[in-house]
Amino acid sequence: MKYTKAWLLTMLFAVMLVISITSHSNPLQAVSSVGKDTLTLITSPDYPPYEFYDTKGGDRQIVGFDIDIANTLAKELGFKLKVMESDFNGLIPALQANRADFVMAGMTPTPERQKNVDFSIIYYEAKDTIVAPKNSNLKQPKDLSGKKVGVQLGTIQEQNAQKIAQKVAGIQLKQLNKVPEVVQEIKSGRIDAAIVEDTVAKGFAQANPDLEFNVIPSEEASGSAIAFPKDSSLVEPFNKVLQQMKDKGELAKLATKWFSQNVAVDTPSSNKGGLNLDFSRILPDIPFILRGIPLTLLFTLLSVSLGLIWGTVLSLLKITGIKPLTWLANAYTSVFRGTPLLLQLALVYYATPQLTGYDISALEAGVLTFTLNSGAYMSETIRGGIQAVDKGQSEAALSMGVPYWLMMWDVILPQALKNILPALVNETIGLLKDSALVSTIGVVEILRSAQIVGANKYIYFEPLLFAGLIYYVLVMGLTFGASALERRLRQSE
């Protein structure tokens, strides 16, 4: 019996050992293959069919041709894949700031980009096209002479358009952040044509029957590759897997899956002038847009609360009478009120990892930036509120032996805040609307959600108008709440 128990325990230990080794085989492979268990991919998910959000049922999953390739790379090399997002022109800065391990966004290796990052082999070759209104006869580069041409900022299409402009006289280029904005400029008549990649142009042409696209002949081979930080050790293993996928025909199968099928778009019932608004086209995606509301409210609440605290500290430093502290607080206010908020946001998000080693998230960077910025503005408002309180209040408190800081906290600040409540409400409303700026660093709040839906559906106005309605409802709710609070405070006097 004893031998039987010992045998059973030995067998159980052996089984557990085998399971343990098997379950940890992938992490061991990850360490030997790429040196990390988790790799971060950063992309710009507003470029279907390369990468875009699957918005059905409110999901927030990024899918597409590039994502399928990245998942295959993760499986073959044994690492876990983490996906981040940013505007296209922020992808390479994110690599340089060590915020991500690699970029996949239909990016073409160019000499300029190769000075800053390394690239894999080409995994998909694409062609540039001229997108223009039908019957405009803008089919070849020479036809663009004297025309306004739109391109997406930071793309290979922008560089190719600049080369065309050097050869064809009179071309005026207009750079915009996103392809949907470029297409909308054509429909608005502000530009005559745009240079867009063929796979993307196909979707927009299907969704907008008043547009057409024509391929630009080119002898130079161009295509999409994976971007890495300079001297990255990932280039060699990634190239090996990509080549295997090419040899086995897996890349061709994925290309057929995403590029050879008709793009699922909902076209408006009529195209006879006007905006042709049809909100039924975004009905399935409304839950996706609505999921941006909690994040927007959380961001606004944190920024206002922390900004009020920081603004109060700055205002007290300004009225202490201690010159070094007063000078420091005034200098701080001058810097943050004298520079653009978007610039501050970019510096905090991209510079923090390099300066401190802390990988600050997009939401944290947004809250920190808006706290520092709103604190500078609030400090002046709070200072005015404090100085508006009758001096007799402070003199009476001090004569009774109340310490200065306690007097400020219990007597002066409550009265000051009551006086400046309307100004604080205005600041809160401004923060709520300005929260849309954090979309530039990848936070999927209300506006970013609407832009994603528009990119997926190849439409523009409907999702943006719906997002505007959401902002209006939130602002009105905040306004009514502040009015009720103000009336209650007056009744308590």
Buried (B, 14 or more C-beta within 10 A) or exposed (E): EEEEEEEEEEEEEEEEEEEEEEEEEBBEBBEEBBEBEEBBBBBBBBBBBBBBBBBEEBEBEBBBBBBBBBBBBBEBBBBEBEBBBBBBBBBBBBBBBBBBBBBBBBBBBBEEBEEEBBBBBBBBEBBBBBBBBEEBEBBEBEBBEEBBBBBBBBBBBBBBBEEBBEEBEEBEBBBBBBBBBBBBBBBEEEBBBBBBBBBBBBBBBBBBEBBBBBEBEEEEEBBBBBBBBEEBEBBEBBBBBBBEBBEEEBBEEBBEEBBEEEBEBBBBEEEEEEEBEBEEBBEBBBBBBBBBBEBBBBBBBBBBEBBBEBBBBBBBBBBEEEEEBBEBBBEBBEEBEEEEBBEBBBBBBBEBBEEEEEEBBBBBBBBBBBBBBBBBBBBBBBBBBBEEBEEEEBEEBEEEEBEEEEBBBEBBBEBBBBBBBEBBBBBBBBBBBBBBBBBBBBBBBBBBBBBBBBBBBBBBBBBBBBBEEBBEEBBEEBBEEBEEEBEEEEEEE
